[in-house]
Amino acid sequence: MDKILISACLIGLRTRYDGKIINKLCTDNFQKRCLIPVCPEQLGGLSTPREPADILFLDGSKRAVSRNSKIDLTENFLKGARETLKICKKLNINKAILKSKSPSCGEEGFTFDLLKKNNIRCIIKS
């Protein structure tokens, strides 16, 4: 059975920064695959709910900063990305479906970057 890593929020789990359930991705077409839900931000030690975060490029490096309190969350995002990669390696996963516009999973996100660098095919969904 194919294993696919998927952003937990895409299948209706309350892992989004504000704790809300977003529209679930239809999983009917994944019946013959094993979906492995993850939230890199939670794996990095952040709680739910939490302040929204933005990606900023400061002094040539990418940073994750909470939108309201301006706290640097970069280490949490990096840890979450590393933990997500560990799951992929341990379970021999080579495909991930990630949440768009997320500082972890979106196209500029820390997890997206690390998975791509490790030859894991990433598909972005809203």
VMD Tcl script that builds the backbone (N, CA, C; Angstrom):
set m [mol new atoms 378]
animate dup $m
set s [atomselect $m all]
$s set {name element resname resid chain x y z} {
  {N N MET 1 A 0.844 -1.181 0.000}
  {CA C MET 1 A 0.000 0.000 0.000}
  {C C MET 1 A 0.891 1.248 0.000}
  {N N ASP 2 A 0.605 2.161 -0.917}
  {CA C ASP 2 A 1.359 3.420 -0.972}
  {C C ASP 2 A 1.103 4.240 0.284}
  {N N LYS 3 A 2.174 4.809 0.826}
  {CA C LYS 3 A 2.048 5.711 1.968}
  {C C LYS 3 A 2.278 7.131 1.483}
  {N N ILE 4 A 1.406 8.031 1.906}
  {CA C ILE 4 A 1.524 9.441 1.541}
  {C C ILE 4 A 1.435 10.272 2.811}
  {N N LEU 5 A 2.414 11.112 3.012}
  {CA C LEU 5 A 2.362 12.067 4.111}
  {C C LEU 5 A 1.364 13.151 3.727}
  {N N ILE 6 A 0.540 13.602 4.677}
  {CA C ILE 6 A -0.437 14.652 4.368}
  {C C ILE 6 A -0.517 15.626 5.543}
  {N N SER 7 A -0.638 16.904 5.223}
  {CA C SER 7 A -0.834 17.904 6.270}
  {C C SER 7 A -2.112 17.546 7.026}
  {N N ALA 8 A -1.997 17.406 8.324}
  {CA C ALA 8 A -3.122 16.955 9.147}
  {C C ALA 8 A -4.343 17.858 8.999}
  {N N CYS 9 A -4.122 19.148 8.795}
  {CA C CYS 9 A -5.251 20.069 8.662}
  {C C CYS 9 A -6.069 19.791 7.403}
  {N N LEU 10 A -5.447 19.177 6.401}
  {CA C LEU 10 A -6.156 18.902 5.153}
  {C C LEU 10 A -7.169 17.772 5.279}
  {N N ILE 11 A -7.051 16.978 6.334}
  {CA C ILE 11 A -8.028 15.908 6.504}
  {C C ILE 11 A -8.960 16.180 7.688}
  {N N GLY 12 A -9.003 17.441 8.099}
  {CA C GLY 12 A -9.982 17.860 9.094}
  {C C GLY 12 A -9.556 17.785 10.538}
  {N N LEU 13 A -8.269 17.589 10.808}
  {CA C LEU 13 A -7.796 17.592 12.190}
  {C C LEU 13 A -7.568 19.032 12.651}
  {N N ARG 14 A -7.764 19.280 13.913}
  {CA C ARG 14 A -7.623 20.634 14.467}
  {C C ARG 14 A -6.154 20.951 14.763}
  {N N THR 15 A -5.391 21.109 13.722}
  {CA C THR 15 A -3.965 21.408 13.880}
  {C C THR 15 A -3.600 22.775 13.335}
  {N N ARG 16 A -4.533 23.412 12.660}
  {CA C ARG 16 A -4.304 24.735 12.098}
  {C C ARG 16 A -3.993 25.730 13.217}
  {N N TYR 17 A -3.266 26.786 12.912}
  {CA C TYR 17 A -2.833 27.742 13.939}
  {C C TYR 17 A -3.973 28.252 14.795}
  {N N ASP 18 A -5.171 28.435 14.213}
  {CA C ASP 18 A -6.302 28.965 14.987}
  {C C ASP 18 A -7.202 27.864 15.543}
  {N N GLY 19 A -6.830 26.607 15.327}
  {CA C GLY 19 A -7.588 25.484 15.851}
  {C C GLY 19 A -8.857 25.161 15.080}
  {N N LYS 20 A -9.126 25.914 14.020}
  {CA C LYS 20 A -10.343 25.684 13.246}
  {C C LYS 20 A -10.161 24.517 12.290}
  {N N ILE 21 A -11.279 23.871 11.981}
  {CA C ILE 21 A -11.267 22.830 10.966}
  {C C ILE 21 A -11.500 23.509 9.626}
  {N N ILE 22 A -10.616 23.247 8.692}
  {CA C ILE 22 A -10.803 23.778 7.351}
  {C C ILE 22 A -11.508 22.715 6.516}
  {N N ASN 23 A -11.947 23.072 5.350}
  {CA C ASN 23 A -12.593 22.092 4.481}
  {C C ASN 23 A -11.675 20.904 4.289}
  {N N LYS 24 A -12.215 19.730 4.549}
  {CA C LYS 24 A -11.424 18.519 4.394}
  {C C LYS 24 A -11.157 18.225 2.926}
  {N N LEU 25 A -9.943 17.805 2.654}
  {CA C LEU 25 A -9.596 17.309 1.334}
  {C C LEU 25 A -10.334 15.992 1.146}
  {N N CYS 26 A -10.971 15.841 0.032}
  {CA C CYS 26 A -11.679 14.587 -0.238}
  {C C CYS 26 A -10.672 13.454 -0.282}
  {N N THR 27 A -10.844 12.469 0.569}
  {CA C THR 27 A -9.887 11.368 0.625}
  {C C THR 27 A -10.388 10.121 -0.089}
  {N N ASP 28 A -11.524 10.207 -0.766}
  {CA C ASP 28 A -12.063 9.042 -1.470}
  {C C ASP 28 A -11.078 8.468 -2.477}
  {N N ASN 29 A -10.371 9.353 -3.185}
  {CA C ASN 29 A -9.439 8.866 -4.209}
  {C C ASN 29 A -8.134 8.345 -3.611}
  {N N PHE 30 A -8.020 8.329 -2.301}
  {CA C PHE 30 A -6.825 7.813 -1.648}
  {C C PHE 30 A -7.097 6.496 -0.925}
  {N N GLN 31 A -8.204 5.836 -1.247}
  {CA C GLN 31 A -8.595 4.628 -0.525}
  {C C GLN 31 A -7.542 3.527 -0.578}
  {N N LYS 32 A -6.779 3.443 -1.630}
  {CA C LYS 32 A -5.788 2.383 -1.756}
  {C C LYS 32 A -4.416 2.825 -1.273}
  {N N ARG 33 A -4.392 3.916 -0.565}
  {CA C ARG 33 A -3.135 4.428 -0.025}
  {C C ARG 33 A -3.297 4.673 1.467}
  {N N CYS 34 A -2.202 4.645 2.144}
  {CA C CYS 34 A -2.188 4.911 3.576}
  {C C CYS 34 A -1.766 6.369 3.774}
  {N N LEU 35 A -2.669 7.192 4.299}
  {CA C LEU 35 A -2.363 8.600 4.554}
  {C C LEU 35 A -1.785 8.745 5.959}
  {N N ILE 36 A -0.647 9.394 6.052}
  {CA C ILE 36 A 0.024 9.630 7.324}
  {C C ILE 36 A -0.105 11.118 7.643}
  {N N PRO 37 A -1.043 11.497 8.556}
  {CA C PRO 37 A -1.227 12.921 8.851}
  {C C PRO 37 A -0.145 13.449 9.791}
  {N N VAL 38 A 0.382 14.614 9.476}
  {CA C VAL 38 A 1.367 15.273 10.333}
  {C C VAL 38 A 1.091 16.771 10.372}
  {N N CYS 39 A 1.499 17.392 11.451}
  {CA C CYS 39 A 1.517 18.845 11.553}
  {C C CYS 39 A 2.934 19.227 11.969}
  {N N PRO 40 A 3.741 19.708 11.035}
  {CA C PRO 40 A 5.115 20.069 11.371}
  {C C PRO 40 A 5.213 21.114 12.481}
  {N N GLU 41 A 4.257 22.016 12.543}
  {CA C GLU 41 A 4.322 23.050 13.580}
  {C C GLU 41 A 4.132 22.440 14.963}
  {N N GLN 42 A 3.215 21.480 15.082}
  {CA C GLN 42 A 3.063 20.784 16.355}
  {C C GLN 42 A 4.292 19.931 16.654}
  {N N LEU 43 A 4.828 19.257 15.630}
  {CA C LEU 43 A 6.041 18.459 15.822}
  {C C LEU 43 A 7.218 19.324 16.254}
  {N N GLY 44 A 7.174 20.595 15.903}
  {CA C GLY 44 A 8.222 21.530 16.304}
  {C C GLY 44 A 8.006 22.142 17.674}
  {N N GLY 45 A 6.927 21.740 18.350}
  {CA C GLY 45 A 6.696 22.194 19.721}
  {C C GLY 45 A 5.700 23.320 19.875}
  {N N LEU 46 A 5.057 23.729 18.793}
  {CA C LEU 46 A 4.072 24.811 18.892}
  {C C LEU 46 A 2.706 24.241 19.254}
  {N N SER 47 A 1.937 25.009 19.995}
  {CA C SER 47 A 0.623 24.556 20.445}
  {C C SER 47 A -0.449 24.913 19.423}
  {N N THR 48 A -1.619 24.373 19.647}
  {CA C THR 48 A -2.807 24.741 18.871}
  {C C THR 48 A -3.873 25.099 19.886}
  {N N PRO 49 A -4.467 26.266 19.793}
  {CA C PRO 49 A -4.174 27.316 18.817}
  {C C PRO 49 A -2.862 28.029 19.135}
  {N N ARG 50 A -2.402 28.785 18.163}
  {CA C ARG 50 A -1.164 29.564 18.293}
  {C C ARG 50 A -1.298 30.802 17.423}
  {N N GLU 51 A -0.423 31.754 17.631}
  {CA C GLU 51 A -0.438 32.946 16.781}
  {C C GLU 51 A -0.096 32.548 15.355}
  {N N PRO 52 A -0.677 33.212 14.380}
  {CA C PRO 52 A -0.247 32.964 13.010}
  {C C PRO 52 A 1.205 33.412 12.843}
  {N N ALA 53 A 1.890 32.776 11.932}
  {CA C ALA 53 A 3.294 33.109 11.688}
  {C C ALA 53 A 3.482 33.461 10.225}
  {N N ASP 54 A 4.480 34.258 9.975}
  {CA C ASP 54 A 4.842 34.653 8.624}
  {C C ASP 54 A 6.291 34.283 8.366}
  {N N ILE 55 A 6.605 34.063 7.115}
  {CA C ILE 55 A 7.995 33.865 6.712}
  {C C ILE 55 A 8.557 35.216 6.312}
  {N N LEU 56 A 9.691 35.548 6.879}
  {CA C LEU 56 A 10.388 36.784 6.550}
  {C C LEU 56 A 11.799 36.432 6.102}
  {N N PHE 57 A 12.337 37.226 5.225}
  {CA C PHE 57 A 13.720 37.047 4.809}
  {C C PHE 57 A 14.512 38.204 5.404}
  {N N LEU 58 A 15.329 37.878 6.409}
  {CA C LEU 58 A 16.100 38.887 7.133}
  {C C LEU 58 A 17.586 38.579 6.997}
  {N N ASP 59 A 18.347 39.565 6.593}
  {CA C ASP 59 A 19.799 39.411 6.457}
  {C C ASP 59 A 20.173 38.164 5.661}
  {N N GLY 60 A 19.419 37.887 4.619}
  {CA C GLY 60 A 19.731 36.769 3.742}
  {C C GLY 60 A 19.288 35.402 4.235}
  {N N SER 61 A 18.603 35.351 5.377}
  {CA C SER 61 A 18.141 34.051 5.847}
  {C C SER 61 A 16.626 34.066 6.058}
  {N N LYS 62 A 16.046 32.886 5.914}
  {CA C LYS 62 A 14.601 32.747 6.085}
  {C C LYS 62 A 14.294 32.566 7.562}
  {N N ARG 63 A 13.317 33.320 8.028}
  {CA C ARG 63 A 12.911 33.263 9.431}
  {C C ARG 63 A 11.404 33.069 9.505}
  {N N ALA 64 A 10.942 32.403 10.559}
  {CA C ALA 64 A 9.514 32.307 10.862}
  {C C ALA 64 A 9.266 33.177 12.080}
  {N N VAL 65 A 8.355 34.113 11.944}
  {CA C VAL 65 A 8.105 35.084 13.020}
  {C C VAL 65 A 6.611 35.149 13.271}
  {N N SER 66 A 6.230 35.104 14.567}
  {CA C SER 66 A 4.807 35.219 14.898}
  {C C SER 66 A 4.318 36.598 14.485}
  {N N ARG 67 A 3.151 36.622 13.905}
  {CA C ARG 67 A 2.620 37.837 13.296}
  {C C ARG 67 A 2.370 38.936 14.327}
  {N N ASN 68 A 1.831 38.595 15.484}
  {CA C ASN 68 A 1.442 39.624 16.461}
  {C C ASN 68 A 2.551 39.971 17.441}
  {N N SER 69 A 3.172 38.971 18.057}
  {CA C SER 69 A 4.169 39.252 19.096}
  {C C SER 69 A 5.592 39.393 18.549}
  {N N LYS 70 A 5.772 39.076 17.265}
  {CA C LYS 70 A 7.079 39.188 16.597}
  {C C LYS 70 A 8.149 38.275 17.198}
  {N N ILE 71 A 7.725 37.186 17.833}
  {CA C ILE 71 A 8.664 36.221 18.390}
  {C C ILE 71 A 9.219 35.359 17.259}
  {N N ASP 72 A 10.517 35.121 17.278}
  {CA C ASP 72 A 11.171 34.297 16.261}
  {C C ASP 72 A 10.873 32.822 16.555}
  {N N LEU 73 A 10.201 32.173 15.639}
  {CA C LEU 73 A 9.805 30.770 15.775}
  {C C LEU 73 A 10.598 29.861 14.833}
  {N N THR 74 A 11.664 30.380 14.272}
  {CA C THR 74 A 12.406 29.645 13.255}
  {C C THR 74 A 12.845 28.270 13.745}
  {N N GLU 75 A 13.367 28.180 14.953}
  {CA C GLU 75 A 13.836 26.886 15.462}
  {C C GLU 75 A 12.698 25.881 15.567}
  {N N ASN 76 A 11.497 26.339 15.958}
  {CA C ASN 76 A 10.339 25.435 16.008}
  {C C ASN 76 A 10.003 24.908 14.617}
  {N N PHE 77 A 10.035 25.794 13.626}
  {CA C PHE 77 A 9.706 25.395 12.262}
  {C C PHE 77 A 10.766 24.456 11.683}
  {N N LEU 78 A 12.026 24.716 11.988}
  {CA C LEU 78 A 13.098 23.824 11.528}
  {C C LEU 78 A 12.986 22.451 12.193}
  {N N LYS 79 A 12.712 22.440 13.491}
  {CA C LYS 79 A 12.558 21.162 14.210}
  {C C LYS 79 A 11.384 20.371 13.627}
  {N N GLY 80 A 10.266 21.042 13.385}
  {CA C GLY 80 A 9.108 20.371 12.810}
  {C C GLY 80 A 9.404 19.790 11.442}
  {N N ALA 81 A 10.164 20.511 10.639}
  {CA C ALA 81 A 10.551 20.018 9.314}
  {C C ALA 81 A 11.435 18.783 9.445}
  {N N ARG 82 A 12.392 18.823 10.363}
  {CA C ARG 82 A 13.281 17.668 10.566}
  {C C ARG 82 A 12.501 16.451 11.056}
  {N N GLU 83 A 11.570 16.666 11.974}
  {CA C GLU 83 A 10.762 15.553 12.493}
  {C C GLU 83 A 9.883 14.957 11.392}
  {N N THR 84 A 9.345 15.815 10.544}
  {CA C THR 84 A 8.524 15.346 9.427}
  {C C THR 84 A 9.364 14.507 8.472}
  {N N LEU 85 A 10.570 14.964 8.191}
  {CA C LEU 85 A 11.465 14.197 7.328}
  {C C LEU 85 A 11.798 12.843 7.953}
  {N N LYS 86 A 12.005 12.806 9.263}
  {CA C LYS 86 A 12.283 11.533 9.945}
  {C C LYS 86 A 11.139 10.546 9.730}
  {N N ILE 87 A 9.911 11.039 9.819}
  {CA C ILE 87 A 8.744 10.179 9.605}
  {C C ILE 87 A 8.773 9.626 8.185}
  {N N CYS 88 A 9.047 10.493 7.220}
  {CA C CYS 88 A 9.107 10.050 5.818}
  {C C CYS 88 A 10.157 8.973 5.630}
  {N N LYS 89 A 11.325 9.177 6.202}
  {CA C LYS 89 A 12.409 8.212 6.038}
  {C C LYS 89 A 12.086 6.894 6.732}
  {N N LYS 90 A 11.570 6.986 7.949}
  {CA C LYS 90 A 11.268 5.778 8.720}
  {C C LYS 90 A 10.189 4.935 8.047}
  {N N LEU 91 A 9.201 5.592 7.436}
  {CA C LEU 91 A 8.086 4.880 6.817}
  {C C LEU 91 A 8.245 4.730 5.302}
  {N N ASN 92 A 9.410 5.121 4.788}
  {CA C ASN 92 A 9.703 5.018 3.360}
  {C C ASN 92 A 8.647 5.740 2.515}
  {N N ILE 93 A 8.360 6.976 2.883}
  {CA C ILE 93 A 7.382 7.805 2.180}
  {C C ILE 93 A 8.129 8.693 1.188}
  {N N ASN 94 A 7.649 8.733 -0.053}
  {CA C ASN 94 A 8.302 9.576 -1.054}
  {C C ASN 94 A 7.347 10.581 -1.694}
  {N N LYS 95 A 6.166 10.758 -1.085}
  {CA C LYS 95 A 5.197 11.719 -1.612}
  {C C LYS 95 A 4.484 12.386 -0.438}
  {N N ALA 96 A 4.279 13.706 -0.564}
  {CA C ALA 96 A 3.601 14.462 0.491}
  {C C ALA 96 A 2.579 15.413 -0.121}
  {N N ILE 97 A 1.439 15.523 0.531}
  {CA C ILE 97 A 0.416 16.503 0.156}
  {C C ILE 97 A 0.399 17.532 1.274}
  {N N LEU 98 A 0.751 18.765 0.925}
  {CA C LEU 98 A 0.963 19.810 1.923}
  {C C LEU 98 A 0.002 20.968 1.735}
  {N N LYS 99 A -0.268 21.682 2.827}
  {CA C LYS 99 A -1.206 22.803 2.849}
  {C C LYS 99 A -0.558 24.061 2.274}
  {N N SER 100 A -1.239 24.661 1.312}
  {CA C SER 100 A -0.748 25.911 0.727}
  {C C SER 100 A -0.802 27.038 1.760}
  {N N LYS 101 A -0.041 28.063 1.509}
  {CA C LYS 101 A -0.025 29.290 2.314}
  {C C LYS 101 A 0.343 29.051 3.776}
  {N N SER 102 A 1.041 27.978 4.044}
  {CA C SER 102 A 1.490 27.662 5.400}
  {C C SER 102 A 2.984 27.958 5.499}
  {N N PRO 103 A 3.421 28.564 6.620}
  {CA C PRO 103 A 4.857 28.814 6.755}
  {C C PRO 103 A 5.668 27.530 6.922}
  {N N SER 104 A 4.986 26.423 7.205}
  {CA C SER 104 A 5.661 25.126 7.238}
  {C C SER 104 A 5.564 24.418 5.902}
  {N N CYS 105 A 4.343 24.298 5.413}
  {CA C CYS 105 A 4.054 23.397 4.294}
  {C C CYS 105 A 3.901 24.083 2.943}
  {N N GLY 106 A 3.666 25.378 2.922}
  {CA C GLY 106 A 3.493 26.091 1.660}
  {C C GLY 106 A 4.771 26.126 0.847}
  {N N GLU 107 A 4.699 26.689 -0.342}
  {CA C GLU 107 A 5.840 26.654 -1.265}
  {C C GLU 107 A 7.091 27.380 -0.779}
  {N N GLU 108 A 6.969 28.248 0.200}
  {CA C GLU 108 A 8.156 28.869 0.803}
  {C C GLU 108 A 8.444 28.272 2.176}
  {N N GLY 109 A 7.676 27.270 2.573}
  {CA C GLY 109 A 7.746 26.732 3.927}
  {C C GLY 109 A 8.974 25.888 4.213}
  {N N PHE 110 A 9.270 25.797 5.484}
  {CA C PHE 110 A 10.447 25.069 5.954}
  {C C PHE 110 A 10.331 23.566 5.670}
  {N N THR 111 A 9.170 22.983 5.927}
  {CA C THR 111 A 8.979 21.554 5.681}
  {C C THR 111 A 9.001 21.261 4.186}
  {N N PHE 112 A 8.315 22.080 3.418}
  {CA C PHE 112 A 8.319 21.920 1.962}
  {C C PHE 112 A 9.757 21.905 1.445}
  {N N ASP 113 A 10.559 22.872 1.865}
  {CA C ASP 113 A 11.954 22.965 1.415}
  {C C ASP 113 A 12.744 21.706 1.754}
  {N N LEU 114 A 12.632 21.251 2.995}
  {CA C LEU 114 A 13.425 20.106 3.437}
  {C C LEU 114 A 12.992 18.820 2.738}
  {N N LEU 115 A 11.706 18.639 2.569}
  {CA C LEU 115 A 11.237 17.434 1.880}
  {C C LEU 115 A 11.699 17.432 0.427}
  {N N LYS 116 A 11.574 18.576 -0.250}
  {CA C LYS 116 A 12.020 18.672 -1.649}
  {C C LYS 116 A 13.516 18.367 -1.770}
  {N N LYS 117 A 14.316 18.909 -0.848}
  {CA C LYS 117 A 15.763 18.669 -0.874}
  {C C LYS 117 A 16.092 17.193 -0.684}
  {N N ASN 118 A 15.166 16.453 -0.097}
  {CA C ASN 118 A 15.370 15.029 0.149}
  {C C ASN 118 A 14.571 14.157 -0.819}
  {N N ASN 119 A 14.260 14.736 -1.969}
  {CA C ASN 119 A 13.618 14.014 -3.069}
  {C C ASN 119 A 12.254 13.426 -2.731}
  {N N ILE 120 A 11.519 14.129 -1.884}
  {CA C ILE 120 A 10.143 13.739 -1.607}
  {C C ILE 120 A 9.244 14.639 -2.457}
  {N N ARG 121 A 8.419 14.019 -3.257}
  {CA C ARG 121 A 7.522 14.770 -4.159}
  {C C ARG 121 A 6.467 15.468 -3.324}
  {N N CYS 122 A 6.372 16.788 -3.473}
  {CA C CYS 122 A 5.420 17.584 -2.698}
  {C C CYS 122 A 4.344 18.152 -3.604}
  {N N ILE 123 A 3.108 17.927 -3.208}
  {CA C ILE 123 A 1.946 18.472 -3.899}
  {C C ILE 123 A 1.296 19.454 -2.934}
  {N N ILE 124 A 1.024 20.656 -3.412}
  {CA C ILE 124 A 0.423 21.702 -2.579}
  {C C ILE 124 A -1.079 21.762 -2.844}
  {N N LYS 125 A -1.860 21.740 -1.759}
  {CA C LYS 125 A -3.328 21.838 -1.855}
  {C C LYS 125 A -3.823 22.956 -0.952}
  {N N SER 126 A -4.934 23.600 -1.363}
  {CA C SER 126 A -5.513 24.667 -0.536}
  {C C SER 126 A -6.414 24.092 0.527}
}
mol reanalyze $m
mol bondsrecalc $m
mol representation Tube
mol addrep $m
